[in-house]
Amino acid sequence: MAIDYEKLINWKFDPIEQNYTSKDSILYALGVGVSADPLDMDQLRFTYEEDQLALPSMAVVLAYPGFFLKKPEFGVDWVKVLHGEQGIEIHKTLPAAGNVVGETRITEIIDKGEGRGALIFSERKVYEKASGDLLATLTSTTFARGDGGFGGPTEGAPLPHKLPDRDCDSIVELPTLPQAALIYRLSGDFNPLHADPRVAAAAGFKAPILHGLATLGAAGHAVLKDACTYDPARFKSMRLRFTAPVYPGETIVTEIWKDGSDVSFRCRVKERDIVVLNNGHATIG
């Protein structure tokens, strides 16, 4: 079954309202590896309710419409779906608890050709319900590995950010827990690829993989730590490309280049020495 381009591109998502609590913000932070050192007071601000802060990257799980690509009417081979790229723009510092509304739309679907997969682009805007203020804009590219050749548009994918041609300015090394994916999924992404060894094997992996957005959370943590001194108000945006999966329990090493308000980065897995996030760009205040 091929992707139904017209049905997917024109799908009308219902607005999603979410009331999230201090506990939800703590759970998200733990899921992306914050407070691996429970004595680190800077990190504890995100995992302890006293004077609590929210991680900027938590915007990716707010008012999330769920794993909608599993709907059979879209014709997507959902078992072979991977997260390709993700962008976050923060318009207003996220509170540690709040009531939000998310509005999602599909912006384009690119056909890379038979055997080469398809790219599905989506956008989600997250608003504070009480004030109507726009908190964050999330842009996402999904790589549908099994769905190329459906006859859709073949051009329009944006070019990735180019990393500086020099040695990085700093390196941040952060561990992940063996059960990290099982914790992170409680923030709303219940794709069984990240929990069920049978589904992971069917998709060609040796074990359930870490959510791409959990890896993004680790990269966001590294940028927040190194370039923002753990001040969420300074974190304005980030965008990156997912290049390889992370297995829970591996160590994520983030290489960072700083050029004023522009921060470039990429992430490697220490144990396998492979790049798992690339072409990263963040802006800071």
C-alpha positions as CSV (number, residue, x, y, z in Angstrom):
1,M,0.0,0.0,0.0
2,A,1.4,3.4,-1.0
3,I,1.1,6.7,0.8
4,D,-2.2,8.5,0.1
5,Y,-0.7,11.9,-0.6
6,E,-3.9,13.8,-0.9
7,K,-5.4,12.3,2.3
8,L,-2.3,12.9,4.4
9,I,-1.4,16.5,3.1
10,N,-5.0,17.6,3.7
11,W,-5.6,15.9,7.0
12,K,-7.3,18.2,9.5
13,F,-5.9,17.6,13.0
14,D,-8.1,18.4,16.0
15,P,-6.5,20.9,18.4
16,I,-4.9,19.1,21.3
17,E,-5.3,20.6,24.8
18,Q,-2.9,19.5,27.5
19,N,-2.7,20.3,31.1
20,Y,0.8,19.5,32.3
21,T,2.1,19.6,35.9
22,S,5.3,20.0,37.7
23,K,5.5,16.2,37.8
24,D,5.3,16.0,34.0
25,S,8.2,18.4,33.6
26,I,10.3,16.4,36.1
27,L,9.4,13.2,34.3
28,Y,10.5,14.7,30.9
29,A,13.8,15.9,32.3
30,L,14.5,12.5,33.8
31,G,13.7,10.9,30.5
32,V,16.3,12.9,28.7
33,G,19.0,12.2,31.3
34,V,18.9,15.3,33.5
35,S,20.2,14.7,37.1
36,A,22.3,11.7,36.2
37,D,24.3,13.3,38.9
38,P,21.7,14.0,41.5
39,L,24.0,16.3,43.4
40,D,24.3,18.7,40.6
41,M,22.3,21.7,41.8
42,D,22.0,23.3,38.3
43,Q,20.3,20.1,37.0
44,L,18.2,19.7,40.1
45,R,16.3,22.9,39.2
46,F,14.7,20.8,36.5
47,T,14.0,17.6,38.5
48,Y,12.9,19.0,41.9
49,E,9.8,21.1,42.5
50,E,11.5,23.9,44.5
51,D,12.0,26.9,42.2
52,Q,11.5,24.5,39.4
53,L,12.4,25.3,35.7
54,A,11.2,23.6,32.5
55,L,13.7,22.4,29.9
56,P,13.1,24.4,26.6
57,S,13.2,21.1,24.6
58,M,10.2,19.9,26.5
59,A,8.2,21.9,24.0
60,V,8.4,18.8,21.6
61,V,6.1,16.7,23.9
62,L,3.5,19.4,24.6
63,A,0.1,19.0,22.9
64,Y,1.5,16.2,20.8
65,P,-1.1,14.6,18.5
66,G,0.2,11.1,19.0
67,F,1.6,8.6,16.5
68,F,-0.8,9.5,13.8
69,L,1.2,7.9,10.9
70,K,0.0,4.5,12.2
71,K,-3.5,5.3,10.8
72,P,-4.1,2.7,8.0
73,E,-5.8,5.2,5.7
74,F,-2.5,7.1,5.3
75,G,-0.8,4.1,3.7
76,V,2.4,4.6,5.6
77,D,4.6,1.6,6.5
78,W,4.7,2.8,10.1
79,V,7.1,0.1,11.3
80,K,9.9,1.6,9.1
81,V,9.2,5.2,10.1
82,L,12.1,7.2,11.7
83,H,12.5,10.8,12.9
84,G,14.6,12.6,10.3
85,E,14.9,16.2,11.5
86,Q,13.4,18.4,14.3
87,G,13.3,22.1,14.9
88,I,12.2,24.1,18.0
89,E,11.6,27.8,18.2
90,I,10.8,29.2,21.7
91,H,8.7,32.3,21.6
92,K,8.1,32.5,25.4
93,T,9.9,30.7,28.2
94,L,8.0,27.5,29.1
95,P,6.5,27.4,32.6
96,A,7.1,24.3,34.7
97,A,3.4,23.7,34.7
98,G,0.6,25.0,32.5
99,N,-2.4,24.5,30.2
100,V,-1.5,24.5,26.5
101,V,-3.2,24.0,23.1
102,G,-1.4,22.5,20.1
103,E,-2.3,22.9,16.4
104,T,-0.6,20.5,14.0
105,R,-0.6,20.4,10.2
106,I,1.3,18.5,7.5
107,T,3.2,21.0,5.4
108,E,4.7,18.7,2.6
109,I,5.5,15.2,1.6
110,I,8.6,14.6,-0.6
111,D,9.0,11.4,-2.6
112,K,12.6,10.4,-2.7
113,G,12.0,7.6,-5.1
114,E,11.4,3.8,-5.2
115,G,13.6,2.2,-2.5
116,R,14.7,5.6,-1.1
117,G,11.8,6.4,1.1
118,A,9.7,9.6,1.6
119,L,10.0,12.7,3.8
120,I,6.9,13.9,5.7
121,F,7.1,17.5,7.0
122,S,4.9,18.7,9.8
123,E,4.5,21.8,12.0
124,R,3.0,22.2,15.4
125,K,2.3,25.5,17.2
126,V,1.8,25.4,21.0
127,Y,-0.2,28.2,22.7
128,E,-0.7,29.0,26.3
129,K,-4.4,28.6,26.7
130,A,-5.2,31.3,29.2
131,S,-3.3,34.1,27.5
132,G,-3.3,32.8,23.9
133,D,0.4,33.5,23.7
134,L,2.4,31.4,21.3
135,L,4.9,29.4,23.4
136,A,6.7,27.4,20.7
137,T,6.8,26.3,17.1
138,L,7.9,22.8,16.4
139,T,8.9,21.6,12.9
140,S,9.5,18.0,12.1
141,T,10.7,15.8,9.3
142,T,9.8,12.1,9.3
143,F,11.7,9.6,7.2
144,A,9.3,7.0,5.9
145,R,11.9,4.4,4.9
146,G,9.5,2.0,3.2
147,D,7.3,4.5,1.2
148,G,9.3,5.9,-1.7
149,G,7.9,5.8,-5.2
150,F,4.3,6.9,-4.4
151,G,4.2,9.5,-7.1
152,G,4.4,12.7,-4.9
153,P,6.6,15.8,-5.3
154,T,10.3,15.1,-5.6
155,E,11.9,18.5,-4.6
156,G,11.6,20.9,-1.7
157,A,13.6,19.5,1.1
158,P,15.6,22.2,3.0
159,L,19.4,22.1,3.1
160,P,21.0,21.1,6.4
161,H,23.0,23.6,8.5
162,K,26.7,23.5,7.7
163,L,29.0,23.0,10.7
164,P,32.1,25.3,11.1
165,D,35.3,24.1,9.5
166,R,37.4,24.2,12.6
167,D,37.9,22.3,15.9
168,C,34.9,22.5,18.2
169,D,35.1,25.0,21.1
170,S,33.8,22.6,23.8
171,I,32.5,19.1,24.4
172,V,29.8,17.9,26.7
173,E,29.5,14.2,27.6
174,L,26.2,13.0,29.0
175,P,25.1,9.4,29.8
176,T,21.8,7.8,29.1
177,L,20.1,5.1,31.2
178,P,19.4,1.6,30.0
179,Q,15.7,2.2,30.7
180,A,15.8,5.8,29.2
181,A,13.3,4.9,26.4
182,L,10.9,3.4,28.8
183,I,11.0,6.6,30.9
184,Y,10.8,9.0,28.0
185,R,7.8,7.3,26.4
186,L,5.8,8.3,29.4
187,S,6.0,11.8,28.1
188,G,3.6,10.8,25.3
189,D,5.4,9.0,22.4
190,F,4.2,5.3,22.7
191,N,5.7,4.0,19.4
192,P,6.4,0.4,20.3
193,L,9.7,0.6,18.4
194,H,11.1,2.1,21.6
195,A,9.8,-0.5,24.0
196,D,9.0,-3.8,22.4
197,P,12.1,-6.0,21.3
198,R,9.9,-7.8,18.8
199,V,8.9,-4.6,17.0
200,A,12.5,-3.4,17.0
201,A,13.7,-6.7,15.5
202,A,11.0,-6.4,12.7
203,A,12.4,-2.9,11.9
204,G,15.9,-4.2,11.7
205,F,17.3,-3.2,15.1
206,K,19.1,-5.3,17.7
207,A,17.0,-3.8,20.5
208,P,14.5,-1.0,21.1
209,I,16.1,2.3,20.2
210,L,16.0,5.6,22.1
211,H,13.4,8.1,20.8
212,G,15.0,10.6,18.5
213,L,13.5,13.3,20.5
214,A,15.1,11.9,23.7
215,T,18.4,12.2,22.0
216,L,17.5,15.8,21.0
217,G,16.7,16.4,24.7
218,A,20.2,15.3,25.6
219,A,21.6,17.7,22.9
220,G,19.4,20.5,24.2
221,H,20.7,19.8,27.7
222,A,24.3,20.0,26.4
223,V,23.6,23.4,24.7
224,L,21.7,24.7,27.7
225,K,24.6,23.7,30.0
226,D,27.5,24.9,27.9
227,A,26.1,28.0,26.1
228,C,23.3,29.2,28.3
229,T,24.6,28.4,31.8
230,Y,21.4,26.5,32.5
231,D,19.2,29.6,31.9
232,P,16.2,28.5,29.8
233,A,15.4,32.2,29.0
234,R,18.5,32.3,26.9
235,F,17.6,29.3,24.8
236,K,15.8,30.6,21.7
237,S,15.8,27.8,19.1
238,M,17.5,24.7,17.9
239,R,17.4,22.5,14.8
240,L,19.1,19.2,14.0
241,R,19.2,16.2,11.8
242,F,19.0,12.6,13.1
243,T,21.6,10.4,11.5
244,A,21.8,7.2,13.5
245,P,19.8,5.6,16.3
246,V,21.0,5.6,20.0
247,Y,20.5,2.5,22.1
248,P,19.5,3.3,25.7
249,G,22.5,3.1,28.0
250,E,25.0,4.7,25.6
251,T,26.9,7.9,26.2
252,I,26.1,11.0,24.1
253,V,29.0,13.3,23.4
254,T,28.0,16.7,22.1
255,E,30.6,18.8,20.2
256,I,29.8,22.5,20.3
257,W,30.9,25.5,18.2
258,K,30.0,29.0,19.5
259,D,29.8,32.1,17.3
260,G,28.1,34.8,19.2
261,S,24.4,34.0,19.4
262,D,24.8,31.1,16.9
263,V,25.7,27.7,18.3
264,S,26.5,24.7,16.0
265,F,26.7,21.2,17.3
266,R,26.7,17.5,16.6
267,C,26.4,14.4,18.8
268,R,28.3,11.1,18.8
269,V,27.8,7.9,20.7
270,K,30.9,7.3,22.6
271,E,30.7,3.5,22.7
272,R,30.4,3.1,18.9
273,D,32.0,6.4,17.8
274,I,29.3,7.2,15.3
275,V,27.5,10.5,14.7
276,V,23.8,10.2,15.8
277,L,22.8,13.9,15.5
278,N,24.3,16.2,12.9
279,N,24.0,19.7,11.4
280,G,22.8,21.1,14.7
281,H,22.1,24.8,15.0
282,A,20.9,26.7,18.1
283,T,20.4,30.4,18.8
284,I,20.8,31.8,22.3
285,G,20.1,35.1,23.9
